[in-house]
Amino acid sequence: MEQFEQNVFDYHCTPVAGKIQVMPTKPCQTAEDLSMAYTPGVALPVRDIADNPDTARLHTCRQNLVAVVSNGTAILGLGNLGALASKPVMEGKGVLFKRFADVDVFDIELNTEDPEKIIDIVKIMELTFGGINLEDIKAPECFEIEETLIDICNIPVFHDDQHGTAIICSAGFINGLEITGKKVEDIKVVFNGAGAAGISCAKLLVSLGVKYENLAMCDSKGVIYKGRKEGMNKYKEIFALETEHRTLEDVMKGADVFIGVSQKDVVTAEMLLSMANDPMVFAMANPDPEITYELATATRDDVIMATGRSDYPNQINNVLGFPFIFRGALDVGASKISEGMKLAAARALADLARQPVPEVVKKAYNGQAFAFGREYIVPKPFDPRVIEWESVAVAKAAIEEGLATININDWEAYAASLRKRMEKFWCECTMDN
C-alpha cells in the first residue's frame, strides 16, 4: 500500500503538477497567425457572434466544452473536505471526459455551500460552456441546485453523482431481468441509501416500470415509510411506503433486487438468503460494498452480483455514462438532458453488453474473455464501441424529444465521425497493451 500511495502522489505531481492543461488547437507561430488569433482578425467572429449567437459553436470551443462544478461537500466517499480538496477529483473528471469522449473540460471549484450562490454563479457562466456537470455536491442541496439550473439554463445540466450511477445501474438491471426472466412490474426492489445516487436510481427504475408499491427505500434511520418525521425531506417523501416494516432486514425478505449506495457490510448472509430466487445485488458502496463479492457468491450461487469496484465482475462505473451522454447532447446542441435521454443511454449500454466482445477489450483487460451472462451485465469502459452506441442513442432521443438545436440526418456518418474522433485514443490504448 505504501508503494501505491507513493505512485499516486508521483502520478499527480510529476512531470508537472495536476492532470490537465489547456492546449491551443490552432497554430500561433507567425505574425499572420497572431493577427488571426487575436487582433485585428478576431473582430470578425466577434461581430458574427454578436449578430447571430448561434455561430458561437462555429467560431469557439463552446460546443465541446463542459464545466465540471463542485463545492467539495461530498467528495467521493470522503465527505465534506471543501472546494480546494475537490480539485484533484474534478481534474480527474476532465481526464475521463477527454479520454473517453474527446470532450474538453474546465474544472470549477466554488468555495461556498450556499445553493443560491452556486446557482447564480453557474447561470452567469452559462455562455462559456456547452454543458454543466455538477459533481460531489451533497444532498439534498444538489437536488435543488440541479433542478433550478435545468429550469433556467439553455444548456445541459447533469449531476453525475445522481444520474451516472442510476444510468449504469439501470443498464445492469435491464440485463438482470433478461437473464432471470422476471417481469419489471412484478419486481420487488430494496434500496439502502437515500442520497443523491439512491434517489436518482429509484426514479430511473420507476421510469423503467418498477411500481412504487414494490420499492422500499432505507436510509440511516431505517425504512422510509409514510408518516415518518425523522430525517425526511421532500425527495425521500416520494418513496415513502405504506408499511409496518422498519428495518433493512424486514424489507429484504422476498426482495428480488437490492441496490446499495450506502456503507460497507450492512447486508448479511442471512439477509441475502431471505431474498427471492435469482436475486440481483448491486452493492455499490466504495471502496467496500454493502456485502462483499466473496460472501455474496459463497452464500448463493444464483446471485447476480455487481459492485462499484473494478476488481470484481459487473462494475457499476460512472465513466460508462457521463462522457458519452454529454458527447451525444453536445453534438445536437441539446438544451437539457431529459429522462428519455437517460433511459436511451441505459438501454444502449444494456444492448451493447449482449453483443460479442471484440479483441481490443480483451487486450485492455489482460486477455480476459467476456460474454453476456451473470458476470457480464454491463459493458467495460475500455470498449471502443460504447461511444457510438450510447452517444448516438442519446443524440437520437434529444432530437425525438425536440430538445436539439442541431439536426443529424445521417446516423451512420455520425457514428463513423465518433469512431474517427476517438481513433487516436484507442490506438494509444492498443499500443499500451
C-alpha positions in Angstrom: 0.0 0.0 0.0 2.9 2.4 0.8 4.2 1.9 -2.8 0.7 2.5 -4.2 0.4 5.7 -2.3 3.8 6.9 -3.5 2.8 6.0 -7.1 -0.4 8.1 -6.7 1.5 11.2 -5.5 4.1 10.8 -8.2 1.3 10.5 -10.8 -0.3 13.7 -9.6 2.9 15.7 -9.1 5.2 14.8 -11.9 6.3 15.7 -14.5 4.1 18.7 -13.9 1.5 19.4 -11.2 -2.0 18.2 -11.8 -3.7 16.1 -14.5 -5.0 18.6 -17.2 -3.8 21.6 -19.2 -5.1 23.9 -21.9 -3.6 23.5 -25.4 -4.2 25.6 -28.4 -6.0 24.0 -31.4 -4.7 26.5 -34.0 -1.1 27.4 -34.9 0.4 30.6 -33.5 3.9 30.6 -34.9 3.9 33.7 -37.2 2.8 37.3 -37.2 -0.1 36.3 -39.6 -1.2 33.6 -37.2 -1.2 36.1 -34.3 -3.2 38.6 -36.4 -5.9 36.0 -36.9 -5.9 34.5 -33.4 -6.2 37.9 -31.8 -6.3 41.4 -33.1 -7.3 42.5 -35.7 -8.7 39.3 -37.1 -10.6 38.1 -34.0 -13.0 41.1 -34.6 -14.7 39.2 -37.4 -16.0 36.2 -35.4 -16.8 38.6 -32.6 -19.2 40.6 -34.8 -20.6 37.5 -36.3 -21.5 36.1 -32.9 -23.0 39.4 -31.8 -25.2 39.4 -34.9 -26.0 35.7 -34.7 -25.3 34.0 -31.3 -25.7 30.5 -32.9 -22.4 31.0 -34.7 -20.5 30.7 -31.4 -20.5 27.0 -31.9 -18.6 27.5 -35.2 -16.1 30.1 -34.0 -15.4 29.0 -30.4 -14.8 25.8 -28.4 -18.1 26.3 -26.5 -19.9 23.4 -28.2 -17.2 20.9 -27.0 -16.6 22.5 -23.6 -18.1 21.3 -20.3 -17.8 22.9 -16.8 -17.2 20.4 -14.0 -18.5 22.3 -11.0 -18.1 21.3 -7.3 -18.1 22.8 -3.9 -16.4 19.7 -2.3 -19.2 18.9 0.1 -19.5 15.2 -0.9 -16.1 14.2 -2.3 -16.2 10.5 -3.5 -16.5 8.6 -0.2 -14.6 11.1 1.8 -17.3 13.6 2.7 -17.1 17.4 3.0 -13.5 18.3 2.6 -14.0 21.6 0.9 -13.8 23.1 -2.6 -10.0 23.1 -2.9 -9.6 19.5 -1.8 -12.1 18.5 -4.6 -9.8 19.8 -7.3 -7.9 16.5 -7.9 -11.3 14.8 -8.5 -12.6 17.5 -10.8 -9.3 17.3 -12.8 -9.8 13.6 -12.9 -13.3 14.0 -14.4 -11.7 16.2 -17.0 -9.3 13.4 -17.9 -12.1 10.9 -18.3 -14.2 13.3 -20.4 -11.3 13.8 -22.8 -10.1 10.2 -22.8 -13.4 8.5 -23.4 -15.4 11.1 -25.4 -13.0 13.8 -26.5 -14.9 16.5 -24.5 -12.9 19.4 -23.2 -13.3 20.5 -19.6 -12.8 23.5 -17.3 -12.9 22.4 -13.6 -14.5 25.0 -11.4 -14.3 24.7 -7.6 -16.7 27.0 -5.8 -15.9 28.0 -2.2 -19.5 28.2 -0.9 -22.1 25.9 0.5 -24.9 28.3 -0.4 -27.1 26.7 -3.1 -28.4 30.1 -4.3 -24.8 31.3 -4.8 -23.9 28.2 -6.8 -27.0 28.6 -8.9 -26.2 32.3 -9.6 -22.6 31.6 -10.5 -23.3 28.8 -12.8 -26.1 30.7 -14.6 -23.8 33.7 -15.1 -21.1 31.4 -16.6 -23.6 29.6 -18.9 -22.5 31.3 -22.1 -18.9 30.0 -21.7 -20.0 26.3 -21.9 -21.9 23.7 -23.9 -22.8 21.8 -20.8 -22.5 21.7 -17.0 -21.5 18.6 -15.0 -22.3 19.1 -11.3 -20.1 16.9 -9.1 -19.6 16.0 -5.4 -22.3 18.3 -4.0 -24.1 16.9 -1.0 -27.8 16.0 -0.8 -30.3 17.5 -0.5 -28.8 20.7 -1.8 -27.7 19.0 -5.0 -31.3 18.3 -6.0 -32.3 22.0 -5.6 -29.2 23.2 -7.5 -29.7 20.8 -10.4 -33.5 21.3 -10.7 -33.2 25.1 -10.7 -30.3 25.2 -13.2 -32.1 22.8 -15.6 -35.1 25.3 -15.5 -33.1 28.5 -16.0 -30.3 27.3 -18.3 -30.5 26.5 -22.0 -27.6 24.0 -22.0 -27.5 20.5 -20.4 -27.0 20.4 -16.6 -26.3 17.0 -15.2 -25.4 16.0 -11.7 -23.3 12.9 -12.3 -23.4 11.6 -8.7 -27.1 11.1 -9.2 -27.7 10.1 -12.8 -24.4 8.5 -13.8 -24.8 5.8 -11.1 -28.5 5.5 -12.0 -28.0 5.0 -15.7 -25.3 2.3 -15.4 -27.3 0.6 -12.6 -30.4 0.6 -14.8 -28.5 -0.9 -17.7 -27.4 -3.8 -15.4 -30.9 -4.1 -14.0 -32.4 -4.4 -17.6 -30.0 -7.2 -18.3 -30.6 -8.8 -14.9 -34.3 -9.1 -15.9 -33.3 -10.6 -19.2 -31.2 -13.3 -17.6 -33.7 -14.2 -14.8 -36.8 -13.9 -17.0 -38.5 -11.8 -14.3 -41.1 -9.1 -15.2 -40.3 -5.5 -14.2 -43.9 -4.9 -13.0 -43.5 -7.8 -10.5 -40.1 -7.0 -9.2 -39.6 -6.1 -5.5 -36.7 -3.7 -5.1 -34.9 -2.6 -1.9 -32.7 0.4 -1.7 -30.2 1.2 1.1 -29.1 4.8 0.8 -31.4 7.7 0.1 -28.9 10.4 -1.0 -28.3 11.7 -4.5 -27.5 8.4 -6.2 -30.1 6.4 -4.4 -33.0 8.8 -5.2 -31.9 9.1 -8.8 -31.6 5.3 -9.2 -35.0 4.8 -7.8 -36.6 7.3 -10.1 -35.0 5.7 -13.2 -36.1 2.2 -12.2 -39.7 3.6 -11.8 -39.3 5.0 -15.3 -38.4 1.5 -16.4 -41.6 0.1 -14.9 -40.9 -0.7 -11.3 -44.0 0.0 -9.2 -43.7 2.5 -6.3 -45.5 0.0 -4.0 -42.8 -2.6 -4.9 -39.9 -0.3 -4.0 -38.7 0.0 -0.4 -36.1 2.6 0.5 -34.0 2.7 3.6 -31.6 5.3 5.0 -29.6 5.5 8.2 -32.8 5.7 10.2 -34.4 2.6 8.6 -37.2 2.2 6.2 -38.7 5.4 4.7 -42.4 5.0 5.5 -45.5 7.2 5.3 -45.8 9.3 8.4 -42.1 9.2 9.3 -40.8 12.5 10.5 -37.1 12.0 11.4 -34.6 12.6 8.7 -37.1 13.2 6.0 -37.2 15.7 3.0 -39.4 16.1 0.0 -37.2 13.9 -2.2 -37.4 11.0 0.2 -41.1 11.5 0.7 -41.7 10.4 -2.9 -40.7 6.9 -1.9 -42.4 6.7 1.5 -44.1 3.3 1.7 -47.3 2.3 3.4 -45.7 -0.4 5.5 -45.2 -1.8 9.0 -41.6 -2.7 8.1 -39.0 -0.6 9.8 -35.6 -2.2 9.2 -33.5 -3.2 6.2 -33.7 -6.8 7.4 -37.5 -6.6 7.3 -37.8 -5.4 3.7 -35.1 -7.7 2.3 -37.3 -10.7 2.8 -38.6 -11.9 -0.6 -36.9 -9.0 -2.4 -35.7 -9.6 -6.0 -33.3 -6.7 -6.1 -31.0 -5.0 -3.6 -29.4 -1.7 -4.6 -26.9 -0.2 -2.1 -25.4 3.2 -2.2 -24.7 3.4 1.5 -21.9 1.9 3.5 -20.0 -1.4 3.9 -21.2 -4.6 5.5 -24.9 -3.6 6.1 -26.1 -6.7 4.2 -25.6 -10.0 6.0 -25.6 -13.5 4.6 -28.9 -14.1 6.3 -30.5 -11.1 4.6 -29.2 -12.4 1.2 -30.6 -15.9 1.9 -34.0 -14.3 2.7 -34.3 -12.8 -0.8 -36.2 -14.3 -3.7 -34.7 -16.7 -6.2 -32.1 -15.3 -8.7 -31.6 -12.1 -6.6 -29.8 -9.1 -8.1 -27.4 -7.4 -5.6 -25.9 -4.1 -6.7 -23.7 -3.3 -3.7 -22.1 0.0 -4.8 -20.6 1.5 -1.7 -16.9 2.3 -2.3 -14.3 1.1 -1.7 -16.1 -1.6 0.4 -19.5 -2.8 -0.7 -22.6 -3.4 1.4 -21.8 -7.1 1.2 -18.6 -8.5 -0.2 -18.5 -10.3 -3.6 -16.9 -13.3 -1.9 -19.6 -13.6 0.8 -22.4 -13.0 -1.6 -21.3 -15.6 -4.1 -20.4 -18.1 -1.4 -23.9 -17.7 0.2 -25.9 -18.0 -3.0 -24.9 -19.5 -6.4 -27.9 -17.9 -8.1 -27.0 -14.3 -7.2 -26.2 -11.7 -9.9 -23.7 -9.5 -8.1 -22.4 -6.0 -9.0 -20.2 -3.6 -7.1 -18.5 -0.3 -7.7 -15.1 -2.0 -7.8 -13.0 -2.8 -10.9 -11.5 -6.0 -9.4 -14.9 -7.9 -9.5 -17.3 -8.6 -12.3 -20.1 -6.1 -13.2 -18.5 -2.9 -12.1 -21.1 -0.1 -12.0 -18.8 2.6 -13.2 -20.0 6.2 -14.0 -17.4 6.5 -16.7 -19.7 4.4 -18.8 -22.2 7.2 -18.7 -21.3 10.9 -18.4 -18.6 11.3 -21.2 -20.9 9.6 -23.8 -24.1 11.3 -22.6 -22.5 14.7 -22.9 -21.0 13.8 -26.3 -24.4 13.0 -27.7 -26.0 16.0 -26.1 -23.3 18.4 -27.2 -23.3 17.1 -30.8 -27.0 18.0 -31.3 -26.9 21.2 -29.2 -29.3 19.8 -26.6 -30.9 22.3 -24.2 -31.1 19.7 -21.5 -30.6 16.0 -20.6 -34.0 14.5 -20.2 -35.3 11.4 -18.5 -35.8 9.9 -22.0 -32.1 10.6 -22.9 -31.0 8.9 -19.7 -33.2 5.9 -20.5 -31.8 5.8 -24.0 -28.3 5.7 -22.6 -29.2 2.8 -20.2 -30.9 0.8 -22.9 -28.0 1.3 -25.3 -25.5 0.0 -22.7 -27.7 -3.0 -21.9 -27.9 -3.8 -25.6 -24.2 -3.5 -26.1 -23.5 -5.9 -23.3 -25.3 -8.6 -25.2 -23.0 -8.3 -28.2 -19.9 -10.3 -28.8 -16.9 -8.6 -27.1 -14.1 -7.6 -29.5 -10.4 -8.5 -29.0 -9.4 -4.9 -28.2 -11.5 -5.2 -25.0 -9.8 -8.4 -24.0 -6.4 -6.8 -24.6 -7.3 -3.9 -22.3 -8.2 -6.4 -19.5 -5.1 -8.7 -19.7 -6.6 -11.2 -22.1 -9.7 -11.8 -20.0 -12.7 -13.1 -22.1 -16.2 -11.6 -21.5 -19.6 -12.9 -22.6 -23.2 -11.8 -21.7 -24.3 -13.5 -18.5 -24.4 -13.3 -14.8 -20.9 -12.0 -14.6 -21.1 -9.6 -17.5 -24.3 -7.4 -17.5 -22.7 -4.1 -18.4 -20.0 -3.2 -20.9 -16.5 -2.4 -20.0 -15.3 1.2 -20.1 -12.5 0.3 -22.4 -14.9 -1.0 -25.1 -14.4 1.4 -28.0 -18.0 0.8 -29.2 -19.6 2.5 -26.2 -19.3 6.0 -27.7 -21.2 5.1 -30.8 -23.9 3.0 -29.1 -24.5 5.4 -26.3 -23.9 8.8 -27.8 -25.9 8.0 -30.9 -28.8 6.8 -28.7 -28.7 10.0 -26.5 -28.5 12.3 -29.6 -31.4 10.5 -31.2 -33.5 10.8 -28.1 -32.8 14.5 -27.8 -33.9 15.1 -31.4 -37.0 12.9 -31.0 -38.0 14.9 -27.9 -37.5 18.3 -29.6 -34.6 19.2 -27.3 -31.9 19.5 -30.0 -30.9 22.7 -31.9 -28.7 20.8 -34.4 -30.3 18.0 -36.6 -28.5 14.8 -37.7 -29.8 13.2 -40.8 -27.1 10.6 -41.5 -26.7 8.5 -38.4 -24.2 6.1 -40.0 -22.0 9.1 -40.8 -22.4 10.5 -37.3 -21.3 7.1 -35.8 -18.4 7.0 -38.2 -17.4 10.5 -37.1 -17.4 9.3 -33.4 -15.1 6.4 -34.3 -12.8 8.7 -36.2 -12.8 11.3 -33.3 -11.7 8.6 -30.9 -9.3 6.7 -33.1 -6.2 8.3 -31.6 -7.2 7.4 -28.1 -7.9 3.8 -28.9 -4.7 3.4 -30.9 -2.8 4.5 -27.9 -4.7 2.1 -25.7 -3.9 -0.8 -28.1 -0.2 0.1 -28.2 -0.1 0.4 -24.4 -1.5 -3.1 -24.0 
